[in-house]
Amino acid sequence: MKKVSMLAGSLFALVLQGCSPAPQAGPGAEARAAKPAVQAPYAMEDFAKVRKYDAHVHANTTNTALLDQARQDNFELLSINVDYPDFPSIDQQHDDALTLAKADPQRFHWATTFSMQGYTLPGWREKTLAQLDRTVGEGARAVKVWKNIGMVEKNADGQLIFLDDPGLGPVAGHIAALGVPLIAHQAEPYNCWLPLDQMTTNNDREYFSKHPDYYMYLHPEMPSHGDLMAARDRFVAAHPKLQVVGAHMASLEYDVGKLGQFLDRYPNATVDLAARMSQVQYQSLRDAAKVRDFFIRYQDRLLYGTDLTQAPDSDPAVFREEAHAFWSSDWRYLATGESQRIDMLEADVPGLALPRAVIDKIYYANAVREFGGAKGQGGAH
């Protein structure tokens, strides 16, 4: 990987202050000497030393490859169960999570979910609330809802069920009373509604060209991105006592300015960064100062996450290598000033070199606040 020199101007002014020459003696010298020096940003050699938390993974197996790599790279994990047809059943995800949590309760944490099957039938609500009581009692740190709400599930009249559907209100209130956050994945990336030649990343361009059924640009009969965001926002506003984590940058990954406006409007919301780093890097190539300022301004509202998924049939050794590569790449971008090649953008992307205090929050402290961490462990190291 190539290293980049620190950019001139305001972007790295705070970083460079930590390396400036000592002030000369004279009037005010004592006051200047008492002012603490600004720390240099973290480096790659700090990666394994700093305590970290990946707040969005899927360990869909009892194989410990993900957990083993987390130990090596100094991560705690939140493995999220989800009502997704390509994953093992919800019951199997639940059993796997309990097994891994028992194997390493200090490092492995998990989020529960519920099925929308039978939503329109009598008894669904009572069954779902009882299940949430049981799984939170077993140690679940959060509840997940997926994009099938808004894009797949339909009511008795054949109409799509959105997140602000009245039938989901009592579930949201119950989750708030249980004292755990709701992790909400609503919509696809914004690229899904754009022509292929206007998409910002190669991975989205390739995926949606090969999966036209999921490519919303080809399906004007489906809700727009704006429709799904409006329903989500109405839901968040209607439940101010419910802590909501917007998965995948709340599906506003395409514009950190719009994401900042969302966070400003809803003080009960935070967001994770899972599987959206390349969209952030696309923006920082065009305006690095804007992106860096976003991370600093909202340092208390952002959670590091990857969406790493260990499938039951994955090769453990290969998966460990991939996990380490993902984690290392993101650290290089967020924590250091080094440049790296990002294939999804076909470009070299300089790192943001965020201040250490910001990294400590995004990578650990915020997740502990939202989901809890290792018992008796505080701080970021």
C-alpha positions, 0 to 999 in steps of 0.5 A: 500500500502507498502512503500519502503525505498529509494534505495541506490546509485545514483537513489535517491542521489538527494532526500537524499541530502535534508535530510542530516545533516547540514555541520559543520563550517569551511572553505567554510561554508558560501558558503555551507550555501548559497547553496539551499537545494534540496527539498524532492519529493512530497508525497501522501498528496500533490496529491490534492494540486498540480495543474495537467493536464490530457492531454488525456481523452475522455469525451463521454457524457455530464455527469459531473462525470469526470469533477467533479472528476477533480475538486476534484483532482485538474486536468485540462482536455484535452478531445480528439475527435477521429474517432473511431467506438466504440465511439459516432459519431464525431458530437456527441463528438463535441457537448458533448465537447462544452457542458462541456467546457461551463460548466467549461471553466477553467478546461475542454479543448478539441481536435477536429478530422476529418473523413477519410470518402470520403478521395479519393473523390473530395472535401474531403480536402476542407470540412476537412479544413473548419471543422478544421477552424470552430472547432478550432475557437470554442475553440479546442486546438488540432487535433487528428488523429487515428491509422485507418490511417495506419491500416484500411483506404484504397485508391482507389487501395485498399492499406492502407493509411499511415500518410505520404500519400501526400493527408494528407500533406495539412491538416498537413500544415493547422493545423500548420498554425492554431497554434494548435498541432496534436495529432497522435496515430499511431500503437498498443502497441509493444506487439501486434506484439509479441507472447503471452508469450513474451508480457510484461503486462497482460492486453495486453496478455488478450486483444489480446488473446480475440481479434485475429482480432486486434492481429497483430502477427497473421496477417503478411499481415498487416504493421509491427510496424516498418513500421508504425513508419517509416511512422510516422517519415517521416511525423514528419520530413516533417512538422517541423513547426507542433507541433506533440504530439505522443499519448501513448508514440508515440507507443515506450512505450516498450523502453524509450531509443528508445523513447528518440532517437525519441525525439532527432531526432524531436524537434517538437515532444512531447509525452503523457504517456496515457495508457502506464504506466505499460510498463514504470513500467515494465522497471523500475523494471529492470532498475529504474535508466534508467527510472528515468533518462529518465524522468529527461532528457526529462522533457520538452517533456513529458505530463501526460495523462491517456486515461480515457474514460467516456462512455455514459452508465457508472455509474457516481459514479463508474467512479469517483472512477476509475478515482481517483484510476488511478490518485492516482496510477500514482502519487504514481509511478511518484511523490513519492518513495512508492511501490504499487502492479501493477496487470498488472505486478503481481509485487510491483513497487517502485515509481520513486520519481521524483524531484518536478520541473520535476513533475510540468512540466510533470503534468502541465506546458508542457500541458499548453505550448502545449494546453493552460490552465486555462485563467490567470493561470500559474505555477504548483500549 
